[in-house]
Amino acid sequence: MQIDEIRVDLDPAQRQTMMDITGRRTVPQIFIGDTHVGGHDDLVALDQRGGLDPLLAGQA
């Protein structure tokens, strides 16, 4: 599995792109494939309700 880290703190244009796509200003914003998961708390909640493993399996 490949992880791409985009440093929006170093690139204002990338930060604006992130905000345009997600509607959020905070980091991290996590994507699995094309699916926007949200931030860390959203990722944990997704895992707790059993949605993370199937999403990851679809990326294998």
CHARMM internal coordinates of N, CA and C (Angstrom, degrees):
IC EDIT
DIST 1 N 1 CA 1.4464
DIST 1 CA 1 C 1.5272
ANGL 1 N 1 CA 1 C 108.06
DIST 1 C 2 N 1.2923
ANGL 1 CA 1 C 2 N 115.94
DIHE 1 N 1 CA 1 C 2 N 134.68
DIST 2 N 2 CA 1.4585
ANGL 1 C 2 N 2 CA 121.68
DIHE 1 CA 1 C 2 N 2 CA -179.48
DIST 2 CA 2 C 1.5227
ANGL 2 N 2 CA 2 C 109.71
DIHE 1 C 2 N 2 CA 2 C -98.66
DIST 2 C 3 N 1.3149
ANGL 2 CA 2 C 3 N 115.88
DIHE 2 N 2 CA 2 C 3 N 136.94
DIST 3 N 3 CA 1.4597
ANGL 2 C 3 N 3 CA 121.94
DIHE 2 CA 2 C 3 N 3 CA 175.79
DIST 3 CA 3 C 1.5120
ANGL 3 N 3 CA 3 C 108.23
DIHE 2 C 3 N 3 CA 3 C -117.33
DIST 3 C 4 N 1.3192
ANGL 3 CA 3 C 4 N 115.49
DIHE 3 N 3 CA 3 C 4 N 123.24
DIST 4 N 4 CA 1.4635
ANGL 3 C 4 N 4 CA 121.02
DIHE 3 CA 3 C 4 N 4 CA 176.64
DIST 4 CA 4 C 1.5225
ANGL 4 N 4 CA 4 C 108.05
DIHE 3 C 4 N 4 CA 4 C -107.50
DIST 4 C 5 N 1.3088
ANGL 4 CA 4 C 5 N 115.85
DIHE 4 N 4 CA 4 C 5 N 120.63
DIST 5 N 5 CA 1.4626
ANGL 4 C 5 N 5 CA 121.47
DIHE 4 CA 4 C 5 N 5 CA 177.98
DIST 5 CA 5 C 1.5233
ANGL 5 N 5 CA 5 C 107.68
DIHE 4 C 5 N 5 CA 5 C -102.83
DIST 5 C 6 N 1.3168
ANGL 5 CA 5 C 6 N 115.72
DIHE 5 N 5 CA 5 C 6 N 124.02
DIST 6 N 6 CA 1.4606
ANGL 5 C 6 N 6 CA 121.01
DIHE 5 CA 5 C 6 N 6 CA 178.22
DIST 6 CA 6 C 1.5163
ANGL 6 N 6 CA 6 C 107.44
DIHE 5 C 6 N 6 CA 6 C -110.74
DIST 6 C 7 N 1.3072
ANGL 6 CA 6 C 7 N 116.63
DIHE 6 N 6 CA 6 C 7 N 117.58
DIST 7 N 7 CA 1.4630
ANGL 6 C 7 N 7 CA 122.79
DIHE 6 CA 6 C 7 N 7 CA -176.10
DIST 7 CA 7 C 1.5265
ANGL 7 N 7 CA 7 C 110.14
DIHE 6 C 7 N 7 CA 7 C -85.24
DIST 7 C 8 N 1.3224
ANGL 7 CA 7 C 8 N 116.16
DIHE 7 N 7 CA 7 C 8 N 88.11
DIST 8 N 8 CA 1.4614
ANGL 7 C 8 N 8 CA 120.17
DIHE 7 CA 7 C 8 N 8 CA -178.69
DIST 8 CA 8 C 1.5261
ANGL 8 N 8 CA 8 C 112.34
DIHE 7 C 8 N 8 CA 8 C -70.18
DIST 8 C 9 N 1.3264
ANGL 8 CA 8 C 9 N 116.86
DIHE 8 N 8 CA 8 C 9 N -15.70
DIST 9 N 9 CA 1.4651
ANGL 8 C 9 N 9 CA 119.53
DIHE 8 CA 8 C 9 N 9 CA 176.95
DIST 9 CA 9 C 1.5222
ANGL 9 N 9 CA 9 C 111.43
DIHE 8 C 9 N 9 CA 9 C -73.85
DIST 9 C 10 N 1.3240
ANGL 9 CA 9 C 10 N 117.01
DIHE 9 N 9 CA 9 C 10 N -18.87
DIST 10 N 10 CA 1.4570
ANGL 9 C 10 N 10 CA 121.69
DIHE 9 CA 9 C 10 N 10 CA -179.36
DIST 10 CA 10 C 1.5279
ANGL 10 N 10 CA 10 C 113.02
DIHE 9 C 10 N 10 CA 10 C -102.12
DIST 10 C 11 N 1.3142
ANGL 10 CA 10 C 11 N 116.97
DIHE 10 N 10 CA 10 C 11 N -10.88
DIST 11 N 11 CA 1.4627
ANGL 10 C 11 N 11 CA 120.77
DIHE 10 CA 10 C 11 N 11 CA -175.02
DIST 11 CA 11 C 1.5258
ANGL 11 N 11 CA 11 C 109.84
DIHE 10 C 11 N 11 CA 11 C -137.95
DIST 11 C 12 N 1.3350
ANGL 11 CA 11 C 12 N 117.35
DIHE 11 N 11 CA 11 C 12 N 97.82
DIST 12 N 12 CA 1.4690
ANGL 11 C 12 N 12 CA 120.60
DIHE 11 CA 11 C 12 N 12 CA -178.16
DIST 12 CA 12 C 1.5343
ANGL 12 N 12 CA 12 C 113.67
DIHE 11 C 12 N 12 CA 12 C -57.29
DIST 12 C 13 N 1.3187
ANGL 12 CA 12 C 13 N 117.88
DIHE 12 N 12 CA 12 C 13 N -32.97
DIST 13 N 13 CA 1.4629
ANGL 12 C 13 N 13 CA 119.91
DIHE 12 CA 12 C 13 N 13 CA 178.71
DIST 13 CA 13 C 1.5261
ANGL 13 N 13 CA 13 C 110.94
DIHE 12 C 13 N 13 CA 13 C -65.91
DIST 13 C 14 N 1.3237
ANGL 13 CA 13 C 14 N 116.61
DIHE 13 N 13 CA 13 C 14 N -40.07
DIST 14 N 14 CA 1.4707
ANGL 13 C 14 N 14 CA 120.47
DIHE 13 CA 13 C 14 N 14 CA 177.65
DIST 14 CA 14 C 1.5282
ANGL 14 N 14 CA 14 C 110.46
DIHE 13 C 14 N 14 CA 14 C -66.79
DIST 14 C 15 N 1.3326
ANGL 14 CA 14 C 15 N 116.58
DIHE 14 N 14 CA 14 C 15 N -37.38
DIST 15 N 15 CA 1.4690
ANGL 14 C 15 N 15 CA 119.63
DIHE 14 CA 14 C 15 N 15 CA 177.79
DIST 15 CA 15 C 1.5269
ANGL 15 N 15 CA 15 C 110.13
DIHE 14 C 15 N 15 CA 15 C -62.03
DIST 15 C 16 N 1.3269
ANGL 15 CA 15 C 16 N 116.54
DIHE 15 N 15 CA 15 C 16 N -43.30
DIST 16 N 16 CA 1.4559
ANGL 15 C 16 N 16 CA 119.99
DIHE 15 CA 15 C 16 N 16 CA 179.00
DIST 16 CA 16 C 1.5253
ANGL 16 N 16 CA 16 C 110.84
DIHE 15 C 16 N 16 CA 16 C -64.07
DIST 16 C 17 N 1.3199
ANGL 16 CA 16 C 17 N 116.85
DIHE 16 N 16 CA 16 C 17 N -40.25
DIST 17 N 17 CA 1.4592
ANGL 16 C 17 N 17 CA 120.65
DIHE 16 CA 16 C 17 N 17 CA 177.43
DIST 17 CA 17 C 1.5205
ANGL 17 N 17 CA 17 C 110.25
DIHE 16 C 17 N 17 CA 17 C -61.40
DIST 17 C 18 N 1.3373
ANGL 17 CA 17 C 18 N 117.09
DIHE 17 N 17 CA 17 C 18 N -43.98
DIST 18 N 18 CA 1.4612
ANGL 17 C 18 N 18 CA 121.22
DIHE 17 CA 17 C 18 N 18 CA 178.19
DIST 18 CA 18 C 1.5213
ANGL 18 N 18 CA 18 C 110.30
DIHE 17 C 18 N 18 CA 18 C -59.06
DIST 18 C 19 N 1.3332
ANGL 18 CA 18 C 19 N 116.88
DIHE 18 N 18 CA 18 C 19 N -45.67
DIST 19 N 19 CA 1.4626
ANGL 18 C 19 N 19 CA 120.39
DIHE 18 CA 18 C 19 N 19 CA -178.89
DIST 19 CA 19 C 1.5282
ANGL 19 N 19 CA 19 C 111.02
DIHE 18 C 19 N 19 CA 19 C -65.73
DIST 19 C 20 N 1.3296
ANGL 19 CA 19 C 20 N 117.52
DIHE 19 N 19 CA 19 C 20 N -37.13
DIST 20 N 20 CA 1.4592
ANGL 19 C 20 N 20 CA 120.80
DIHE 19 CA 19 C 20 N 20 CA 178.44
DIST 20 CA 20 C 1.5289
ANGL 20 N 20 CA 20 C 111.27
DIHE 19 C 20 N 20 CA 20 C -64.80
DIST 20 C 21 N 1.3279
ANGL 20 CA 20 C 21 N 116.67
DIHE 20 N 20 CA 20 C 21 N -40.44
DIST 21 N 21 CA 1.4652
ANGL 20 C 21 N 21 CA 121.39
DIHE 20 CA 20 C 21 N 21 CA -177.70
DIST 21 CA 21 C 1.5214
ANGL 21 N 21 CA 21 C 111.69
DIHE 20 C 21 N 21 CA 21 C -74.55
DIST 21 C 22 N 1.3380
ANGL 21 CA 21 C 22 N 116.61
DIHE 21 N 21 CA 21 C 22 N -44.39
DIST 22 N 22 CA 1.4645
ANGL 21 C 22 N 22 CA 120.37
DIHE 21 CA 21 C 22 N 22 CA -170.90
DIST 22 CA 22 C 1.5271
ANGL 22 N 22 CA 22 C 114.00
DIHE 21 C 22 N 22 CA 22 C -98.12
DIST 22 C 23 N 1.3300
ANGL 22 CA 22 C 23 N 116.50
DIHE 22 N 22 CA 22 C 23 N -22.86
DIST 23 N 23 CA 1.4595
ANGL 22 C 23 N 23 CA 119.74
DIHE 22 CA 22 C 23 N 23 CA -173.83
DIST 23 CA 23 C 1.5198
ANGL 23 N 23 CA 23 C 112.50
DIHE 22 C 23 N 23 CA 23 C 75.27
DIST 23 C 24 N 1.3200
ANGL 23 CA 23 C 24 N 116.50
DIHE 23 N 23 CA 23 C 24 N 12.01
DIST 24 N 24 CA 1.4614
ANGL 23 C 24 N 24 CA 121.86
DIHE 23 CA 23 C 24 N 24 CA -177.81
DIST 24 CA 24 C 1.5170
ANGL 24 N 24 CA 24 C 110.57
DIHE 23 C 24 N 24 CA 24 C -122.28
DIST 24 C 25 N 1.3473
ANGL 24 CA 24 C 25 N 114.97
DIHE 24 N 24 CA 24 C 25 N 153.73
DIST 25 N 25 CA 1.4603
ANGL 24 C 25 N 25 CA 120.92
DIHE 24 CA 24 C 25 N 25 CA -178.96
DIST 25 CA 25 C 1.5226
ANGL 25 N 25 CA 25 C 112.73
DIHE 24 C 25 N 25 CA 25 C -107.56
DIST 25 C 26 N 1.3250
ANGL 25 CA 25 C 26 N 117.39
DIHE 25 N 25 CA 25 C 26 N -13.31
DIST 26 N 26 CA 1.4582
ANGL 25 C 26 N 26 CA 120.94
DIHE 25 CA 25 C 26 N 26 CA -173.90
DIST 26 CA 26 C 1.5239
ANGL 26 N 26 CA 26 C 111.32
DIHE 25 C 26 N 26 CA 26 C -89.57
DIST 26 C 27 N 1.3107
ANGL 26 CA 26 C 27 N 115.16
DIHE 26 N 26 CA 26 C 27 N 159.50
DIST 27 N 27 CA 1.4575
ANGL 26 C 27 N 27 CA 121.58
DIHE 26 CA 26 C 27 N 27 CA 175.93
DIST 27 CA 27 C 1.5190
ANGL 27 N 27 CA 27 C 108.63
DIHE 26 C 27 N 27 CA 27 C -124.98
DIST 27 C 28 N 1.2998
ANGL 27 CA 27 C 28 N 118.38
DIHE 27 N 27 CA 27 C 28 N 150.53
DIST 28 N 28 CA 1.4584
ANGL 27 C 28 N 28 CA 126.64
DIHE 27 CA 27 C 28 N 28 CA 3.79
DIST 28 CA 28 C 1.5272
ANGL 28 N 28 CA 28 C 111.27
DIHE 27 C 28 N 28 CA 28 C -80.29
DIST 28 C 29 N 1.3171
ANGL 28 CA 28 C 29 N 115.30
DIHE 28 N 28 CA 28 C 29 N 156.36
DIST 29 N 29 CA 1.4599
ANGL 28 C 29 N 29 CA 123.45
DIHE 28 CA 28 C 29 N 29 CA 166.19
DIST 29 CA 29 C 1.5196
ANGL 29 N 29 CA 29 C 104.72
DIHE 28 C 29 N 29 CA 29 C -115.95
DIST 29 C 30 N 1.2986
ANGL 29 CA 29 C 30 N 115.38
DIHE 29 N 29 CA 29 C 30 N 120.81
DIST 30 N 30 CA 1.4562
ANGL 29 C 30 N 30 CA 121.57
DIHE 29 CA 29 C 30 N 30 CA -170.24
DIST 30 CA 30 C 1.5269
ANGL 30 N 30 CA 30 C 109.86
DIHE 29 C 30 N 30 CA 30 C -104.98
DIST 30 C 31 N 1.3244
ANGL 30 CA 30 C 31 N 114.60
DIHE 30 N 30 CA 30 C 31 N 131.18
DIST 31 N 31 CA 1.4572
ANGL 30 C 31 N 31 CA 122.16
DIHE 30 CA 30 C 31 N 31 CA 174.47
DIST 31 CA 31 C 1.5160
ANGL 31 N 31 CA 31 C 107.75
DIHE 30 C 31 N 31 CA 31 C -120.12
DIST 31 C 32 N 1.2995
ANGL 31 CA 31 C 32 N 115.88
DIHE 31 N 31 CA 31 C 32 N 139.69
DIST 32 N 32 CA 1.4620
ANGL 31 C 32 N 32 CA 121.28
DIHE 31 CA 31 C 32 N 32 CA 170.31
DIST 32 CA 32 C 1.5165
ANGL 32 N 32 CA 32 C 104.77
DIHE 31 C 32 N 32 CA 32 C -118.14
DIST 32 C 33 N 1.3219
ANGL 32 CA 32 C 33 N 114.99
DIHE 32 N 32 CA 32 C 33 N 107.87
DIST 33 N 33 CA 1.4636
ANGL 32 C 33 N 33 CA 119.63
DIHE 32 CA 32 C 33 N 33 CA -169.89
DIST 33 CA 33 C 1.5180
ANGL 33 N 33 CA 33 C 107.91
DIHE 32 C 33 N 33 CA 33 C 64.19
DIST 33 C 34 N 1.3020
ANGL 33 CA 33 C 34 N 116.88
DIHE 33 N 33 CA 33 C 34 N -128.31
DIST 34 N 34 CA 1.4622
ANGL 33 C 34 N 34 CA 121.66
DIHE 33 CA 33 C 34 N 34 CA 178.21
DIST 34 CA 34 C 1.5214
ANGL 34 N 34 CA 34 C 112.64
DIHE 33 C 34 N 34 CA 34 C -93.11
DIST 34 C 35 N 1.3330
ANGL 34 CA 34 C 35 N 117.22
DIHE 34 N 34 CA 34 C 35 N -0.91
DIST 35 N 35 CA 1.4651
ANGL 34 C 35 N 35 CA 121.51
DIHE 34 CA 34 C 35 N 35 CA -177.26
DIST 35 CA 35 C 1.5158
ANGL 35 N 35 CA 35 C 110.88
DIHE 34 C 35 N 35 CA 35 C -86.95
DIST 35 C 36 N 1.3296
ANGL 35 CA 35 C 36 N 116.59
DIHE 35 N 35 CA 35 C 36 N 122.46
DIST 36 N 36 CA 1.4547
ANGL 35 C 36 N 36 CA 121.29
DIHE 35 CA 35 C 36 N 36 CA 175.37
DIST 36 CA 36 C 1.5185
ANGL 36 N 36 CA 36 C 108.10
DIHE 35 C 36 N 36 CA 36 C -81.96
DIST 36 C 37 N 1.3228
ANGL 36 CA 36 C 37 N 115.91
DIHE 36 N 36 CA 36 C 37 N 115.49
DIST 37 N 37 CA 1.4564
ANGL 36 C 37 N 37 CA 121.80
DIHE 36 CA 36 C 37 N 37 CA -179.68
DIST 37 CA 37 C 1.5182
ANGL 37 N 37 CA 37 C 110.35
DIHE 36 C 37 N 37 CA 37 C -84.89
DIST 37 C 38 N 1.3122
ANGL 37 CA 37 C 38 N 117.04
DIHE 37 N 37 CA 37 C 38 N -37.92
DIST 38 N 38 CA 1.4602
ANGL 37 C 38 N 38 CA 122.28
DIHE 37 CA 37 C 38 N 38 CA -176.72
DIST 38 CA 38 C 1.5102
ANGL 38 N 38 CA 38 C 109.07
DIHE 37 C 38 N 38 CA 38 C 118.07
DIST 38 C 39 N 1.3103
ANGL 38 CA 38 C 39 N 115.92
DIHE 38 N 38 CA 38 C 39 N -148.88
DIST 39 N 39 CA 1.4506
ANGL 38 C 39 N 39 CA 121.53
DIHE 38 CA 38 C 39 N 39 CA 179.13
DIST 39 CA 39 C 1.5213
ANGL 39 N 39 CA 39 C 111.72
DIHE 38 C 39 N 39 CA 39 C -92.88
DIST 39 C 40 N 1.3157
ANGL 39 CA 39 C 40 N 114.94
DIHE 39 N 39 CA 39 C 40 N -167.42
DIST 40 N 40 CA 1.4668
ANGL 39 C 40 N 40 CA 120.88
DIHE 39 CA 39 C 40 N 40 CA -177.74
DIST 40 CA 40 C 1.5243
ANGL 40 N 40 CA 40 C 111.59
DIHE 39 C 40 N 40 CA 40 C -59.52
DIST 40 C 41 N 1.3254
ANGL 40 CA 40 C 41 N 117.30
DIHE 40 N 40 CA 40 C 41 N -47.92
DIST 41 N 41 CA 1.4649
ANGL 40 C 41 N 41 CA 120.09
DIHE 40 CA 40 C 41 N 41 CA -179.07
DIST 41 CA 41 C 1.5301
ANGL 41 N 41 CA 41 C 111.14
DIHE 40 C 41 N 41 CA 41 C -60.54
DIST 41 C 42 N 1.3303
ANGL 41 CA 41 C 42 N 116.41
DIHE 41 N 41 CA 41 C 42 N -37.71
DIST 42 N 42 CA 1.4610
ANGL 41 C 42 N 42 CA 120.53
DIHE 41 CA 41 C 42 N 42 CA 177.92
DIST 42 CA 42 C 1.5222
ANGL 42 N 42 CA 42 C 110.90
DIHE 41 C 42 N 42 CA 42 C -65.83
DIST 42 C 43 N 1.3301
ANGL 42 CA 42 C 43 N 116.47
DIHE 42 N 42 CA 42 C 43 N -39.09
DIST 43 N 43 CA 1.4614
ANGL 42 C 43 N 43 CA 121.37
DIHE 42 CA 42 C 43 N 43 CA 178.14
DIST 43 CA 43 C 1.5228
ANGL 43 N 43 CA 43 C 111.04
DIHE 42 C 43 N 43 CA 43 C -62.84
DIST 43 C 44 N 1.3251
ANGL 43 CA 43 C 44 N 116.34
DIHE 43 N 43 CA 43 C 44 N -44.96
DIST 44 N 44 CA 1.4692
ANGL 43 C 44 N 44 CA 120.89
DIHE 43 CA 43 C 44 N 44 CA 179.28
DIST 44 CA 44 C 1.5290
ANGL 44 N 44 CA 44 C 110.08
DIHE 43 C 44 N 44 CA 44 C -63.35
DIST 44 C 45 N 1.3322
ANGL 44 CA 44 C 45 N 117.09
DIHE 44 N 44 CA 44 C 45 N -43.74
DIST 45 N 45 CA 1.4692
ANGL 44 C 45 N 45 CA 120.75
DIHE 44 CA 44 C 45 N 45 CA 179.56
DIST 45 CA 45 C 1.5271
ANGL 45 N 45 CA 45 C 110.91
DIHE 44 C 45 N 45 CA 45 C -62.82
DIST 45 C 46 N 1.3241
ANGL 45 CA 45 C 46 N 116.65
DIHE 45 N 45 CA 45 C 46 N -41.26
DIST 46 N 46 CA 1.4659
ANGL 45 C 46 N 46 CA 120.84
DIHE 45 CA 45 C 46 N 46 CA 177.65
DIST 46 CA 46 C 1.5162
ANGL 46 N 46 CA 46 C 110.60
DIHE 45 C 46 N 46 CA 46 C -60.31
DIST 46 C 47 N 1.3315
ANGL 46 CA 46 C 47 N 116.63
DIHE 46 N 46 CA 46 C 47 N -43.41
DIST 47 N 47 CA 1.4619
ANGL 46 C 47 N 47 CA 121.10
DIHE 46 CA 46 C 47 N 47 CA 178.72
DIST 47 CA 47 C 1.5190
ANGL 47 N 47 CA 47 C 110.90
DIHE 46 C 47 N 47 CA 47 C -64.43
DIST 47 C 48 N 1.3171
ANGL 47 CA 47 C 48 N 117.70
DIHE 47 N 47 CA 47 C 48 N -42.31
DIST 48 N 48 CA 1.4665
ANGL 47 C 48 N 48 CA 121.05
DIHE 47 CA 47 C 48 N 48 CA -177.86
DIST 48 CA 48 C 1.5275
ANGL 48 N 48 CA 48 C 112.44
DIHE 47 C 48 N 48 CA 48 C -65.06
DIST 48 C 49 N 1.3178
ANGL 48 CA 48 C 49 N 116.99
DIHE 48 N 48 CA 48 C 49 N -29.81
DIST 49 N 49 CA 1.4711
ANGL 48 C 49 N 49 CA 118.24
DIHE 48 CA 48 C 49 N 49 CA 178.51
DIST 49 CA 49 C 1.5249
ANGL 49 N 49 CA 49 C 112.21
DIHE 48 C 49 N 49 CA 49 C -94.45
DIST 49 C 50 N 1.3474
ANGL 49 CA 49 C 50 N 116.41
DIHE 49 N 49 CA 49 C 50 N 10.78
DIST 50 N 50 CA 1.4553
ANGL 49 C 50 N 50 CA 121.37
DIHE 49 CA 49 C 50 N 50 CA 172.01
DIST 50 CA 50 C 1.5181
ANGL 50 N 50 CA 50 C 114.91
DIHE 49 C 50 N 50 CA 50 C 82.66
DIST 50 C 51 N 1.3258
ANGL 50 CA 50 C 51 N 117.55
DIHE 50 N 50 CA 50 C 51 N 15.78
DIST 51 N 51 CA 1.4538
ANGL 50 C 51 N 51 CA 119.64
DIHE 50 CA 50 C 51 N 51 CA -176.96
DIST 51 CA 51 C 1.5097
ANGL 51 N 51 CA 51 C 115.64
DIHE 50 C 51 N 51 CA 51 C -95.41
DIST 51 C 52 N 1.3301
ANGL 51 CA 51 C 52 N 117.65
DIHE 51 N 51 CA 51 C 52 N -12.14
DIST 52 N 52 CA 1.4592
ANGL 51 C 52 N 52 CA 119.52
DIHE 51 CA 51 C 52 N 52 CA -175.10
DIST 52 CA 52 C 1.5292
ANGL 52 N 52 CA 52 C 112.07
DIHE 51 C 52 N 52 CA 52 C -74.83
DIST 52 C 53 N 1.3155
ANGL 52 CA 52 C 53 N 117.75
DIHE 52 N 52 CA 52 C 53 N -48.85
DIST 53 N 53 CA 1.4671
ANGL 52 C 53 N 53 CA 120.18
DIHE 52 CA 52 C 53 N 53 CA -176.79
DIST 53 CA 53 C 1.5306
ANGL 53 N 53 CA 53 C 112.41
DIHE 52 C 53 N 53 CA 53 C -58.14
DIST 53 C 54 N 1.3259
ANGL 53 CA 53 C 54 N 118.77
DIHE 53 N 53 CA 53 C 54 N -45.61
DIST 54 N 54 CA 1.4717
ANGL 53 C 54 N 54 CA 117.53
DIHE 53 CA 53 C 54 N 54 CA 177.98
DIST 54 CA 54 C 1.5378
ANGL 54 N 54 CA 54 C 112.48
DIHE 53 C 54 N 54 CA 54 C -62.83
DIST 54 C 55 N 1.3145
ANGL 54 CA 54 C 55 N 116.75
DIHE 54 N 54 CA 54 C 55 N -36.86
DIST 55 N 55 CA 1.4525
ANGL 54 C 55 N 55 CA 120.01
DIHE 54 CA 54 C 55 N 55 CA 178.61
DIST 55 CA 55 C 1.5297
ANGL 55 N 55 CA 55 C 110.81
DIHE 54 C 55 N 55 CA 55 C -65.13
DIST 55 C 56 N 1.3290
ANGL 55 CA 55 C 56 N 116.50
DIHE 55 N 55 CA 55 C 56 N -43.31
DIST 56 N 56 CA 1.4580
ANGL 55 C 56 N 56 CA 120.44
DIHE 55 CA 55 C 56 N 56 CA 176.93
DIST 56 CA 56 C 1.5220
ANGL 56 N 56 CA 56 C 111.74
DIHE 55 C 56 N 56 CA 56 C -66.37
DIST 56 C 57 N 1.3132
ANGL 56 CA 56 C 57 N 117.53
DIHE 56 N 56 CA 56 C 57 N -37.88
DIST 57 N 57 CA 1.4641
ANGL 56 C 57 N 57 CA 120.90
DIHE 56 CA 56 C 57 N 57 CA -179.65
DIST 57 CA 57 C 1.5278
ANGL 57 N 57 CA 57 C 110.41
DIHE 56 C 57 N 57 CA 57 C -62.92
DIST 57 C 58 N 1.3063
ANGL 57 CA 57 C 58 N 116.80
DIHE 57 N 57 CA 57 C 58 N -32.65
DIST 58 N 58 CA 1.4558
ANGL 57 C 58 N 58 CA 120.51
DIHE 57 CA 57 C 58 N 58 CA 179.50
DIST 58 CA 58 C 1.5157
ANGL 58 N 58 CA 58 C 112.75
DIHE 57 C 58 N 58 CA 58 C -71.48
DIST 58 C 59 N 1.3325
ANGL 58 CA 58 C 59 N 117.76
DIHE 58 N 58 CA 58 C 59 N -12.33
DIST 59 N 59 CA 1.4563
ANGL 58 C 59 N 59 CA 122.49
DIHE 58 CA 58 C 59 N 59 CA -179.61
DIST 59 CA 59 C 1.5115
ANGL 59 N 59 CA 59 C 112.53
DIHE 58 C 59 N 59 CA 59 C -98.71
DIST 59 C 60 N 1.3160
ANGL 59 CA 59 C 60 N 117.52
DIHE 59 N 59 CA 59 C 60 N -4.40
DIST 60 N 60 CA 1.4733
ANGL 59 C 60 N 60 CA 120.71
DIHE 59 CA 59 C 60 N 60 CA -177.12
DIST 60 CA 60 C 1.4967
ANGL 60 N 60 CA 60 C 112.48
DIHE 59 C 60 N 60 CA 60 C -72.37
END
COOR INIT
IC SEED 1 N 1 CA 1 C
IC BUILD
